[in-house]
Amino acid sequence: MDPEDIAKQIGHPQKGILAADWSVGTATKKFEKFSIPTDGETRRKYRQLLFTTEGLENYISAVILHEETIKQKTDDGVLFTEVLKEKGILSGVRLDIGQEELPGFSPEQITFGLDNIRRRLLEYKNLGAVFAKWRAAYFIGDSKPAREIIDANSTLLAIYSLFCLEVDILPIIEPDVLMDGSHSLEQCAVKTEEVLTRLFQKLSDFKVDRKKILLKPSMVLPGKESGSKSIPSDVASATLSVFEKVVPVDVPTIAFLSGGQTLEEASANLNEIEKMLKPGLWQVTFSFARALQETVLEMWRGHDENWKMSQEKLLENARLCSLARQGKL
């Protein structure tokens, strides 16, 4: 498949992305919250619970996998990518290997993962991946994010994209302006504009074809420690105001991440974004991890007897996101 076609398929008018690419460390923290064992077999079982949910394909067009997950199989020995393919769901893989603080810029981070990228891309493609994902995280604070951090991460995102496109893998580009901090909605808008402006400058410098990428950004939100909580119409207005200024119209699909929001918060904000979105711009959808999965984990708790109702909860969550993606909440 051509990356442009993959981006359009992911941006299906009623569907979105299930981000199931937690690292081992992140999955461990999520599991420990609900007293779930954190070994590899339990992680495999949980992913099987997600991917074998009957009817998931009605609301989910694509799933982002971790490098551990893309090699895993069902109890019957079928690769998860094959299970998803049979449902008509596209599989992709998280290609970055995480963030590290940059000396002299703490706590700001840059993302790593370019080592052996050609070999890894071909390996994952052979396992069924048609897209990849690379995340860059940005803190808001006094003089943060620094220009140097924005430049470094934007350059890495552009280089990663070129390696993906070389083998017809769609690059998902994730500039995540974090909710951590006490910043206001207005401050987040300013910093988000800076990050996205520089990102698209770097993509242009490296001659990345924008029609063959998918943007996975954060919404414009006040910081979690700010003491303020913006209503969905304010979030949508601030987010679209920034994006209309700096995101080119030839980017086919924007899939917003939930970024620590609850399902209710993320879906309500997405719903307002959809309602305010001007005709003729991008396809806008969701790429949620916590928002889709938190209540599923809470219900499952690692017990087989909770399997069916946990899948029903996932389907309920996905249906809610689908409605939000259509502006029909």
Contacts in CASP RR format, 6 or more apart in sequence:
PFRMAT RR
TARGET T0000
AUTHOR 0000-0000-0000
METHOD contacts of the structure
MODEL  1
MDPEDIAKQIGHPQKGILAADWSVGTATKKFEKFSIPTDGETRRKYRQLL
FTTEGLENYISAVILHEETIKQKTDDGVLFTEVLKEKGILSGVRLDIGQE
ELPGFSPEQITFGLDNIRRRLLEYKNLGAVFAKWRAAYFIGDSKPAREII
DANSTLLAIYSLFCLEVDILPIIEPDVLMDGSHSLEQCAVKTEEVLTRLF
QKLSDFKVDRKKILLKPSMVLPGKESGSKSIPSDVASATLSVFEKVVPVD
VPTIAFLSGGQTLEEASANLNEIEKMLKPGLWQVTFSFARALQETVLEMW
RGHDENWKMSQEKLLENARLCSLARQGKL
1 9 0 8 1.000
1 130 0 8 1.000
1 168 0 8 1.000
2 168 0 8 1.000
2 212 0 8 1.000
3 131 0 8 1.000
3 164 0 8 1.000
3 165 0 8 1.000
3 168 0 8 1.000
3 169 0 8 1.000
3 170 0 8 1.000
3 171 0 8 1.000
3 212 0 8 1.000
3 213 0 8 1.000
4 211 0 8 1.000
4 212 0 8 1.000
4 252 0 8 1.000
6 90 0 8 1.000
6 130 0 8 1.000
6 131 0 8 1.000
6 170 0 8 1.000
7 170 0 8 1.000
7 211 0 8 1.000
7 212 0 8 1.000
7 213 0 8 1.000
7 214 0 8 1.000
7 252 0 8 1.000
7 253 0 8 1.000
8 252 0 8 1.000
8 253 0 8 1.000
8 283 0 8 1.000
9 61 0 8 1.000
9 62 0 8 1.000
9 90 0 8 1.000
10 16 0 8 1.000
10 17 0 8 1.000
10 61 0 8 1.000
10 62 0 8 1.000
10 90 0 8 1.000
10 131 0 8 1.000
10 170 0 8 1.000
10 214 0 8 1.000
10 253 0 8 1.000
10 255 0 8 1.000
10 285 0 8 1.000
11 61 0 8 1.000
11 252 0 8 1.000
11 253 0 8 1.000
11 255 0 8 1.000
11 283 0 8 1.000
11 285 0 8 1.000
12 61 0 8 1.000
12 285 0 8 1.000
13 283 0 8 1.000
13 325 0 8 1.000
13 326 0 8 1.000
14 58 0 8 1.000
14 59 0 8 1.000
14 322 0 8 1.000
14 325 0 8 1.000
14 326 0 8 1.000
15 58 0 8 1.000
15 59 0 8 1.000
15 60 0 8 1.000
15 61 0 8 1.000
15 285 0 8 1.000
15 322 0 8 1.000
15 325 0 8 1.000
16 59 0 8 1.000
16 60 0 8 1.000
16 61 0 8 1.000
16 62 0 8 1.000
16 255 0 8 1.000
16 285 0 8 1.000
16 286 0 8 1.000
16 287 0 8 1.000
16 321 0 8 1.000
16 322 0 8 1.000
16 325 0 8 1.000
17 60 0 8 1.000
17 61 0 8 1.000
17 62 0 8 1.000
17 63 0 8 1.000
17 64 0 8 1.000
17 216 0 8 1.000
17 255 0 8 1.000
17 285 0 8 1.000
17 286 0 8 1.000
17 287 0 8 1.000
17 288 0 8 1.000
18 50 0 8 1.000
18 56 0 8 1.000
18 60 0 8 1.000
18 62 0 8 1.000
18 63 0 8 1.000
18 64 0 8 1.000
18 288 0 8 1.000
18 289 0 8 1.000
18 292 0 8 1.000
18 318 0 8 1.000
19 63 0 8 1.000
19 64 0 8 1.000
19 257 0 8 1.000
19 287 0 8 1.000
19 288 0 8 1.000
19 289 0 8 1.000
19 292 0 8 1.000
20 47 0 8 1.000
20 50 0 8 1.000
20 51 0 8 1.000
20 63 0 8 1.000
20 64 0 8 1.000
20 65 0 8 1.000
20 66 0 8 1.000
20 69 0 8 1.000
20 289 0 8 1.000
20 293 0 8 1.000
21 64 0 8 1.000
21 65 0 8 1.000
21 66 0 8 1.000
21 69 0 8 1.000
21 93 0 8 1.000
21 94 0 8 1.000
21 133 0 8 1.000
21 289 0 8 1.000
22 30 0 8 1.000
22 66 0 8 1.000
22 289 0 8 1.000
23 66 0 8 1.000
23 94 0 8 1.000
23 98 0 8 1.000
24 40 0 8 1.000
24 43 0 8 1.000
24 66 0 8 1.000
24 68 0 8 1.000
27 38 0 8 1.000
27 43 0 8 1.000
28 38 0 8 1.000
30 293 0 8 1.000
30 297 0 8 1.000
31 37 0 8 1.000
31 38 0 8 1.000
31 42 0 8 1.000
31 43 0 8 1.000
31 46 0 8 1.000
31 297 0 8 1.000
32 38 0 8 1.000
33 297 0 8 1.000
34 297 0 8 1.000
34 298 0 8 1.000
34 300 0 8 1.000
34 301 0 8 1.000
34 302 0 8 1.000
35 301 0 8 1.000
36 42 0 8 1.000
36 46 0 8 1.000
36 297 0 8 1.000
36 300 0 8 1.000
36 301 0 8 1.000
36 302 0 8 1.000
37 302 0 8 1.000
40 68 0 8 1.000
42 302 0 8 1.000
43 68 0 8 1.000
43 69 0 8 1.000
44 72 0 8 1.000
44 73 0 8 1.000
45 302 0 8 1.000
46 297 0 8 1.000
46 300 0 8 1.000
46 302 0 8 1.000
47 69 0 8 1.000
47 72 0 8 1.000
47 80 0 8 1.000
48 74 0 8 1.000
48 75 0 8 1.000
48 80 0 8 1.000
49 296 0 8 1.000
49 300 0 8 1.000
49 307 0 8 1.000
49 310 0 8 1.000
49 311 0 8 1.000
49 314 0 8 1.000
50 56 0 8 1.000
50 63 0 8 1.000
50 293 0 8 1.000
50 296 0 8 1.000
50 314 0 8 1.000
51 63 0 8 1.000
51 80 0 8 1.000
51 83 0 8 1.000
51 84 0 8 1.000
52 74 0 8 1.000
52 83 0 8 1.000
52 311 0 8 1.000
53 311 0 8 1.000
53 314 0 8 1.000
53 315 0 8 1.000
54 311 0 8 1.000
54 315 0 8 1.000
55 87 0 8 1.000
55 315 0 8 1.000
56 87 0 8 1.000
56 89 0 8 1.000
56 314 0 8 1.000
56 315 0 8 1.000
56 318 0 8 1.000
57 87 0 8 1.000
57 88 0 8 1.000
57 89 0 8 1.000
58 318 0 8 1.000
58 319 0 8 1.000
58 322 0 8 1.000
59 315 0 8 1.000
59 318 0 8 1.000
59 319 0 8 1.000
59 321 0 8 1.000
59 322 0 8 1.000
60 89 0 8 1.000
60 318 0 8 1.000
61 89 0 8 1.000
61 90 0 8 1.000
61 285 0 8 1.000
62 89 0 8 1.000
62 90 0 8 1.000
62 91 0 8 1.000
62 92 0 8 1.000
62 131 0 8 1.000
63 84 0 8 1.000
63 89 0 8 1.000
63 90 0 8 1.000
63 91 0 8 1.000
63 92 0 8 1.000
64 92 0 8 1.000
64 93 0 8 1.000
64 94 0 8 1.000
64 133 0 8 1.000
64 172 0 8 1.000
64 287 0 8 1.000
65 80 0 8 1.000
65 81 0 8 1.000
65 91 0 8 1.000
65 92 0 8 1.000
65 93 0 8 1.000
65 94 0 8 1.000
65 129 0 8 1.000
66 93 0 8 1.000
66 94 0 8 1.000
67 93 0 8 1.000
67 94 0 8 1.000
67 120 0 8 1.000
67 124 0 8 1.000
69 80 0 8 1.000
70 80 0 8 1.000
70 81 0 8 1.000
70 91 0 8 1.000
70 92 0 8 1.000
70 93 0 8 1.000
70 124 0 8 1.000
70 127 0 8 1.000
70 128 0 8 1.000
70 129 0 8 1.000
71 79 0 8 1.000
71 127 0 8 1.000
72 79 0 8 1.000
72 80 0 8 1.000
73 79 0 8 1.000
73 80 0 8 1.000
74 80 0 8 1.000
74 83 0 8 1.000
79 127 0 8 1.000
79 128 0 8 1.000
80 91 0 8 1.000
81 91 0 8 1.000
81 127 0 8 1.000
81 128 0 8 1.000
81 129 0 8 1.000
84 90 0 8 1.000
84 91 0 8 1.000
85 91 0 8 1.000
85 128 0 8 1.000
90 130 0 8 1.000
90 131 0 8 1.000
91 128 0 8 1.000
91 129 0 8 1.000
91 130 0 8 1.000
92 124 0 8 1.000
92 128 0 8 1.000
92 129 0 8 1.000
92 130 0 8 1.000
92 131 0 8 1.000
92 132 0 8 1.000
92 133 0 8 1.000
93 124 0 8 1.000
93 129 0 8 1.000
93 131 0 8 1.000
93 132 0 8 1.000
93 133 0 8 1.000
94 132 0 8 1.000
94 133 0 8 1.000
94 134 0 8 1.000
94 135 0 8 1.000
95 113 0 8 1.000
95 117 0 8 1.000
95 120 0 8 1.000
95 121 0 8 1.000
95 124 0 8 1.000
95 132 0 8 1.000
95 133 0 8 1.000
95 134 0 8 1.000
95 160 0 8 1.000
95 164 0 8 1.000
96 111 0 8 1.000
96 112 0 8 1.000
96 113 0 8 1.000
96 133 0 8 1.000
96 134 0 8 1.000
96 135 0 8 1.000
96 160 0 8 1.000
97 112 0 8 1.000
97 113 0 8 1.000
98 111 0 8 1.000
98 112 0 8 1.000
98 113 0 8 1.000
98 135 0 8 1.000
99 109 0 8 1.000
99 110 0 8 1.000
99 111 0 8 1.000
99 112 0 8 1.000
99 135 0 8 1.000
99 136 0 8 1.000
99 137 0 8 1.000
100 109 0 8 1.000
100 110 0 8 1.000
100 112 0 8 1.000
101 107 0 8 1.000
101 108 0 8 1.000
101 109 0 8 1.000
102 108 0 8 1.000
102 109 0 8 1.000
102 110 0 8 1.000
102 149 0 8 1.000
102 152 0 8 1.000
105 146 0 8 1.000
105 148 0 8 1.000
105 149 0 8 1.000
107 139 0 8 1.000
108 138 0 8 1.000
108 139 0 8 1.000
108 144 0 8 1.000
108 145 0 8 1.000
108 146 0 8 1.000
108 149 0 8 1.000
109 137 0 8 1.000
109 149 0 8 1.000
110 136 0 8 1.000
110 149 0 8 1.000
110 152 0 8 1.000
110 153 0 8 1.000
110 156 0 8 1.000
111 134 0 8 1.000
111 135 0 8 1.000
111 136 0 8 1.000
111 137 0 8 1.000
111 153 0 8 1.000
111 156 0 8 1.000
114 156 0 8 1.000
114 159 0 8 1.000
114 160 0 8 1.000
114 163 0 8 1.000
117 160 0 8 1.000
117 163 0 8 1.000
118 163 0 8 1.000
118 166 0 8 1.000
118 167 0 8 1.000
121 132 0 8 1.000
121 163 0 8 1.000
121 164 0 8 1.000
121 166 0 8 1.000
121 167 0 8 1.000
121 169 0 8 1.000
122 167 0 8 1.000
124 132 0 8 1.000
124 169 0 8 1.000
125 167 0 8 1.000
125 169 0 8 1.000
129 169 0 8 1.000
130 169 0 8 1.000
130 170 0 8 1.000
131 164 0 8 1.000
131 169 0 8 1.000
131 170 0 8 1.000
131 171 0 8 1.000
131 172 0 8 1.000
131 214 0 8 1.000
132 160 0 8 1.000
132 164 0 8 1.000
132 169 0 8 1.000
132 170 0 8 1.000
132 171 0 8 1.000
132 172 0 8 1.000
133 171 0 8 1.000
133 172 0 8 1.000
133 174 0 8 1.000
133 216 0 8 1.000
134 156 0 8 1.000
134 157 0 8 1.000
134 160 0 8 1.000
134 161 0 8 1.000
134 171 0 8 1.000
134 172 0 8 1.000
134 173 0 8 1.000
134 174 0 8 1.000
135 174 0 8 1.000
135 176 0 8 1.000
136 153 0 8 1.000
136 154 0 8 1.000
136 156 0 8 1.000
136 157 0 8 1.000
136 174 0 8 1.000
136 175 0 8 1.000
136 176 0 8 1.000
137 176 0 8 1.000
137 178 0 8 1.000
138 144 0 8 1.000
138 145 0 8 1.000
138 149 0 8 1.000
138 150 0 8 1.000
138 153 0 8 1.000
138 175 0 8 1.000
138 176 0 8 1.000
138 177 0 8 1.000
138 178 0 8 1.000
138 191 0 8 1.000
138 195 0 8 1.000
139 145 0 8 1.000
139 178 0 8 1.000
139 180 0 8 1.000
139 181 0 8 1.000
140 177 0 8 1.000
140 178 0 8 1.000
140 180 0 8 1.000
140 181 0 8 1.000
140 183 0 8 1.000
140 187 0 8 1.000
140 188 0 8 1.000
140 191 0 8 1.000
140 223 0 8 1.000
141 181 0 8 1.000
141 183 0 8 1.000
141 187 0 8 1.000
144 191 0 8 1.000
145 177 0 8 1.000
145 191 0 8 1.000
145 194 0 8 1.000
145 195 0 8 1.000
147 198 0 8 1.000
150 194 0 8 1.000
150 195 0 8 1.000
150 198 0 8 1.000
150 199 0 8 1.000
151 198 0 8 1.000
151 202 0 8 1.000
153 175 0 8 1.000
154 175 0 8 1.000
154 195 0 8 1.000
154 198 0 8 1.000
154 199 0 8 1.000
154 201 0 8 1.000
154 202 0 8 1.000
154 203 0 8 1.000
155 202 0 8 1.000
155 206 0 8 1.000
157 173 0 8 1.000
157 175 0 8 1.000
157 199 0 8 1.000
157 202 0 8 1.000
157 203 0 8 1.000
158 202 0 8 1.000
158 203 0 8 1.000
158 205 0 8 1.000
158 206 0 8 1.000
158 208 0 8 1.000
159 206 0 8 1.000
160 171 0 8 1.000
161 171 0 8 1.000
161 173 0 8 1.000
161 203 0 8 1.000
161 206 0 8 1.000
161 208 0 8 1.000
161 213 0 8 1.000
162 206 0 8 1.000
162 208 0 8 1.000
164 170 0 8 1.000
164 171 0 8 1.000
165 171 0 8 1.000
165 208 0 8 1.000
165 209 0 8 1.000
165 212 0 8 1.000
170 212 0 8 1.000
170 213 0 8 1.000
170 214 0 8 1.000
171 208 0 8 1.000
171 212 0 8 1.000
171 213 0 8 1.000
171 214 0 8 1.000
172 213 0 8 1.000
172 214 0 8 1.000
172 215 0 8 1.000
172 216 0 8 1.000
172 255 0 8 1.000
172 287 0 8 1.000
173 199 0 8 1.000
173 203 0 8 1.000
173 213 0 8 1.000
173 214 0 8 1.000
173 215 0 8 1.000
173 216 0 8 1.000
174 216 0 8 1.000
174 217 0 8 1.000
174 257 0 8 1.000
175 195 0 8 1.000
175 196 0 8 1.000
175 199 0 8 1.000
175 215 0 8 1.000
175 217 0 8 1.000
175 218 0 8 1.000
176 217 0 8 1.000
176 218 0 8 1.000
176 257 0 8 1.000
176 259 0 8 1.000
177 188 0 8 1.000
177 191 0 8 1.000
177 192 0 8 1.000
177 195 0 8 1.000
177 217 0 8 1.000
177 218 0 8 1.000
178 218 0 8 1.000
178 259 0 8 1.000
179 218 0 8 1.000
179 221 0 8 1.000
179 223 0 8 1.000
179 224 0 8 1.000
179 259 0 8 1.000
179 260 0 8 1.000
179 261 0 8 1.000
180 223 0 8 1.000
180 224 0 8 1.000
180 225 0 8 1.000
181 223 0 8 1.000
181 224 0 8 1.000
181 225 0 8 1.000
181 226 0 8 1.000
182 223 0 8 1.000
182 225 0 8 1.000
182 226 0 8 1.000
182 227 0 8 1.000
183 191 0 8 1.000
183 222 0 8 1.000
183 223 0 8 1.000
183 226 0 8 1.000
184 222 0 8 1.000
184 223 0 8 1.000
184 226 0 8 1.000
184 228 0 8 1.000
185 220 0 8 1.000
185 221 0 8 1.000
185 222 0 8 1.000
185 228 0 8 1.000
185 230 0 8 1.000
185 234 0 8 1.000
185 235 0 8 1.000
185 238 0 8 1.000
186 238 0 8 1.000
188 220 0 8 1.000
188 221 0 8 1.000
188 222 0 8 1.000
188 223 0 8 1.000
188 238 0 8 1.000
189 220 0 8 1.000
189 238 0 8 1.000
189 241 0 8 1.000
189 242 0 8 1.000
192 217 0 8 1.000
192 218 0 8 1.000
192 220 0 8 1.000
192 242 0 8 1.000
193 242 0 8 1.000
193 245 0 8 1.000
193 246 0 8 1.000
196 217 0 8 1.000
196 242 0 8 1.000
196 243 0 8 1.000
196 246 0 8 1.000
196 247 0 8 1.000
197 246 0 8 1.000
200 210 0 8 1.000
200 246 0 8 1.000
200 247 0 8 1.000
200 248 0 8 1.000
203 210 0 8 1.000
203 213 0 8 1.000
210 248 0 8 1.000
210 250 0 8 1.000
210 251 0 8 1.000
211 250 0 8 1.000
211 251 0 8 1.000
211 252 0 8 1.000
213 251 0 8 1.000
214 251 0 8 1.000
214 252 0 8 1.000
214 253 0 8 1.000
214 254 0 8 1.000
214 255 0 8 1.000
215 247 0 8 1.000
215 251 0 8 1.000
215 253 0 8 1.000
215 254 0 8 1.000
215 255 0 8 1.000
215 282 0 8 1.000
216 254 0 8 1.000
216 255 0 8 1.000
216 256 0 8 1.000
216 257 0 8 1.000
216 287 0 8 1.000
217 243 0 8 1.000
217 254 0 8 1.000
217 256 0 8 1.000
217 257 0 8 1.000
218 256 0 8 1.000
218 257 0 8 1.000
218 259 0 8 1.000
219 235 0 8 1.000
219 239 0 8 1.000
219 256 0 8 1.000
219 261 0 8 1.000
219 266 0 8 1.000
219 269 0 8 1.000
219 270 0 8 1.000
219 273 0 8 1.000
220 235 0 8 1.000
220 238 0 8 1.000
220 239 0 8 1.000
220 242 0 8 1.000
221 230 0 8 1.000
221 235 0 8 1.000
221 261 0 8 1.000
221 269 0 8 1.000
222 228 0 8 1.000
222 229 0 8 1.000
222 230 0 8 1.000
230 238 0 8 1.000
232 268 0 8 1.000
232 269 0 8 1.000
232 271 0 8 1.000
232 272 0 8 1.000
233 272 0 8 1.000
233 276 0 8 1.000
235 269 0 8 1.000
235 272 0 8 1.000
235 273 0 8 1.000
236 269 0 8 1.000
236 272 0 8 1.000
236 273 0 8 1.000
236 275 0 8 1.000
236 276 0 8 1.000
237 276 0 8 1.000
239 269 0 8 1.000
239 273 0 8 1.000
240 273 0 8 1.000
240 276 0 8 1.000
240 277 0 8 1.000
240 278 0 8 1.000
243 254 0 8 1.000
244 278 0 8 1.000
244 281 0 8 1.000
247 254 0 8 1.000
247 282 0 8 1.000
249 280 0 8 1.000
249 281 0 8 1.000
249 282 0 8 1.000
251 282 0 8 1.000
252 282 0 8 1.000
252 283 0 8 1.000
253 282 0 8 1.000
253 283 0 8 1.000
253 284 0 8 1.000
253 285 0 8 1.000
254 282 0 8 1.000
254 283 0 8 1.000
254 284 0 8 1.000
254 285 0 8 1.000
255 284 0 8 1.000
255 285 0 8 1.000
255 286 0 8 1.000
255 287 0 8 1.000
256 266 0 8 1.000
256 270 0 8 1.000
256 273 0 8 1.000
256 284 0 8 1.000
256 285 0 8 1.000
256 286 0 8 1.000
256 287 0 8 1.000
257 287 0 8 1.000
257 288 0 8 1.000
257 289 0 8 1.000
258 266 0 8 1.000
258 286 0 8 1.000
258 288 0 8 1.000
258 289 0 8 1.000
258 290 0 8 1.000
258 291 0 8 1.000
258 292 0 8 1.000
259 266 0 8 1.000
259 290 0 8 1.000
260 266 0 8 1.000
260 290 0 8 1.000
260 291 0 8 1.000
261 269 0 8 1.000
261 290 0 8 1.000
261 291 0 8 1.000
262 290 0 8 1.000
262 291 0 8 1.000
262 294 0 8 1.000
263 288 0 8 1.000
263 291 0 8 1.000
263 292 0 8 1.000
263 294 0 8 1.000
263 295 0 8 1.000
263 317 0 8 1.000
263 320 0 8 1.000
263 321 0 8 1.000
265 291 0 8 1.000
266 286 0 8 1.000
266 288 0 8 1.000
266 291 0 8 1.000
266 321 0 8 1.000
266 324 0 8 1.000
267 286 0 8 1.000
267 291 0 8 1.000
267 320 0 8 1.000
267 321 0 8 1.000
267 323 0 8 1.000
267 324 0 8 1.000
267 329 0 8 1.000
268 324 0 8 1.000
268 329 0 8 1.000
270 284 0 8 1.000
270 286 0 8 1.000
270 321 0 8 1.000
270 324 0 8 1.000
270 325 0 8 1.000
270 327 0 8 1.000
271 323 0 8 1.000
271 324 0 8 1.000
271 327 0 8 1.000
271 328 0 8 1.000
271 329 0 8 1.000
273 284 0 8 1.000
274 284 0 8 1.000
274 324 0 8 1.000
274 325 0 8 1.000
274 326 0 8 1.000
274 327 0 8 1.000
275 327 0 8 1.000
277 284 0 8 1.000
284 325 0 8 1.000
285 325 0 8 1.000
286 321 0 8 1.000
286 324 0 8 1.000
286 325 0 8 1.000
288 321 0 8 1.000
291 317 0 8 1.000
291 321 0 8 1.000
292 314 0 8 1.000
292 317 0 8 1.000
292 318 0 8 1.000
292 321 0 8 1.000
293 314 0 8 1.000
293 317 0 8 1.000
295 313 0 8 1.000
295 317 0 8 1.000
296 310 0 8 1.000
296 313 0 8 1.000
296 314 0 8 1.000
296 317 0 8 1.000
299 306 0 8 1.000
299 309 0 8 1.000
299 310 0 8 1.000
299 313 0 8 1.000
300 306 0 8 1.000
300 307 0 8 1.000
300 310 0 8 1.000
320 329 0 8 1.000
323 329 0 8 1.000
END
